[in-house]
Amino acid sequence: MGRQIMNVQIESFIDEFNRSVNHPILNREIGKPILDESTLFFLLLPKLNGEEWTSSTNTAAIAVGAVYAAFDAHDTVDVENVTSTSQQLSVLSGDYLSGVYYQLLASLPNFEFIHVLSKAIGEINEIKTEFHTNLEMKTSDSLEAIRSIQAECIVQFLHTFGFSQYIPLAAAGLPLMSLMVNRNRDSGTVQWTLHSDDATEALKILSAEMETAILNATFLTPELVEKTREMTMPLLGKMI
């Protein structure tokens, strides 16, 4: 698949996502929900690779996108300044998006996916609380916490809809890119408060996993292999 076609498919999904989560007042006041580039890429990777992608699969993918958008909205809330108008709107936006993904899930006759996604959401919320209150977590525990938060919903989506071969790519790529981006900015959504040595060790582990996942992904088109490397390898070169 050429890069132009790939970009068209991604933009088409974004348009569908925006229509599904549209809320005129919230969009006007705080802007449209924005899906992270890495989230979009690994969520849509099977579709971009030419796998069978039905309308139900697409609806489920939009629901997963809404989950991540809801997490992002809630993560921007400053609990010490939650009374401000912008903060209250962020809370409302997250709650609204939560309602959207439950509505989308209810439209699917796939009860297995509803169960595993709902379970993943609950576990992620628990992990976030533990991650940000337990300052003595080992590197391995911190890494698995970040992996769960960044990738678990997509992992469950890939598993449920028959795309399990893509899981190693998402399970390494999503936490890797999140760690790198958060380390290079002062503000944003989830902030990974790892010690420098722990962050470096986590990046080394994830970089090795990512390299192995790419080498084993013989089912990917050459364009997608190249795109995956472009997204992850430059980040690694700056740190490792």
N, C-alpha and C positions, 0 to 999 in steps of 0.2 A: 504494500500500500504506500503510495506517495505521501510526502509530507502535506501536500495541499489537501488531499482527501482526508487525511488524519485530522487536520485542523478543522475541516468542514464538519466532520462527525462530532468533534468535541464542542464546537460552537453550536451545533444543532441540539446537543444534549443540554448545554447551558441555557438555551432559549426555552426548552421544555421545562427545565428545572425552574427557571424564573417565572414561567406561567403558572406552575403548580404551587409555588410558594408566595405568589404575589399578594401583597397587602399594601394598597396605595398610601395609607397614612404612614405606616412604618417606613416604607420605601422613601417617602418624601422627607421624613424627619431624620432618619439615620442611614438611609441608603439601602440598596438591594443586598441581600445576603450574598457573600462572595465565597465560592468554593476554592479552596487552596489548589494550586496547580498540581501538586503531587497527589493529593486526594483524588482529583479528577482523573489523572493519568492512570493510576493503579486500579481505580474503580472501573474504568472503561477499557482496560487493557485487553480483556477477551474480545470485546466488540471491535476494537481497533485491529485485532489480529485475525478477524474474520470468523470468529466463532458464532454459532447460532445465537441470536439475540432477539427474543420474542418481545411482544408488548408487555407481558407480565415481568419479564426480566428487566425491561426498561423502567417500569413503574417501581420495582423493587430497588433499582439503582438510584432513582430519584429520591425514594424514601431514605436510603442510606445517606445520600447527599444532604438531605434535610436534617438528619441526625447530627452530622458533623457541623452543619451551619448552626444548629441549636447549641451544640457544645461551645462553638466559637463565640456566639452571642453571650452566653452565660459567663464564659471565661473572661470577657472584657469588663465584667462588672467589678467595681471596687467596693468591697463589702464595707469599707469605712466611709464611703461617700455615696451610698446607694440611694439617698434621698434626692439627688440631683435629677433633673428632668431627663438628661441624656442617659443616665444610669438606669432609671426606671424604664425608659424606652428599650434599653438593651435587654432588661429582664423580660419585658413584654414580648420582644422579638423572639427571644429564646423559647418562651412558653408557647408563642404562636407556632413556631416551627416544630415544636414537639407535637402540637396538635395536628399539624400537617402530616408528619410522618406516620402518626397513628391512623389518620384517616386513609392515607395511601395503603398502609399495611392491611387495613380492614377491607380494602377493595380487592385484595388478592386472596385466592382460595388456598394459599400456601401456609398452612398452620405451623409447619415445621420452621419456616423462616420467621414467622411472627414470634414464635417461642424463642428461637436462638438469638434473634436480634434484641428482643426485650430483655433477655437475660444478660446479653453483652452490655447493654446500656446501663443496667443496674450495677454490674460489676465494675464498669468504668467509673461510675460515680463514686463507688466505694474506694477504688484504687486512687482516684484523684485526691480524696480526703486523706488517705493514708500517706500518699506520696508527699503531700505538702505539710504534714504534721510530724512525720517520722524523719527526723534529720539524721538518724544513725543508720539508714538503709545502706546495705552493701551495694557495690557497683552492679553486681548481677541482679539484685532485686530491683534496683532503680531502672536498669535497662529493661527488664521484663515489664515493669510498671509503664514505662514510656511506650514500649511496644504495644501493650494492651490498649492504652489510651489512643494511640495513633492508628492502629491497624486492625483491632479486633472486629469491628463492625464490617469492614471490608473483607476480612478473612472469612467471617461467617457467610457473607454474601457469596463469595467465590466458592466456598465449600458447598453451600446449599444448591447453587445453580449449576453445579457440575464443572466448575473451573478450578479444581483443586491444584492443578499443575502451576497455577499462577501465584499460589499462596506464598512460596518462598520469596518471590520478588517483592510482593507487597509487605510481607512481614519484616524484611530487612530495609527496603527502600523508604517506607513511610517514617519509621522512627529515626533513621539515618538523616533524612532531610530535615525533619523537625528539630533534631538536636543541633544540626549545623546552623539552621536559620535562627533559632533561639539564642545560640551562643553569640551571634553577630548582631544582636539588636538589644536595645535597652527596654523596649516595651512591646506589647503585642498581646497575644492570647495566653496560652499556657507557657509559663516560664519554668524551664528546667533548672532548678537551683542545685546543680551538681558541682562538687569541687572540681577544679581544673583537671587534676589527675584522673578522677573518675570519669569525667566527660571524655578525655582523651582515650582512656581505656575502652569506654563504650563505643566510641567512634571506630576504633581499631577492630573491635569485634564485629560491628555492623558492616564495616567495609569489606572484611573477609567474607561475611555471609553474602553480601551483595555480589561480590565477584563470583563466588561459587554459584549463586542463583542464576546469574547471567550466563555463565559457562554451561550450565545444565539446561537452559531454556532454549533447546534446539528447535522447539516448536514455534518460536517467535520469528516473524519476518525480519530480514536484515535491517529494514528501516526502524523497526521497533527496538531491536537490539542496540542500534546506534543511538536512538532517542533515549533509551534507558541509561546508557553510558553517559550521554551528554548531561543528563539530569543529576547523576550521582557522582561520577568520577571527578569532575572539576571541584566539587565540594570536598572530596576526600583529599585531593592534592594540596589543598590549602592547610590541611590540619595534620595529615599523617606523614 
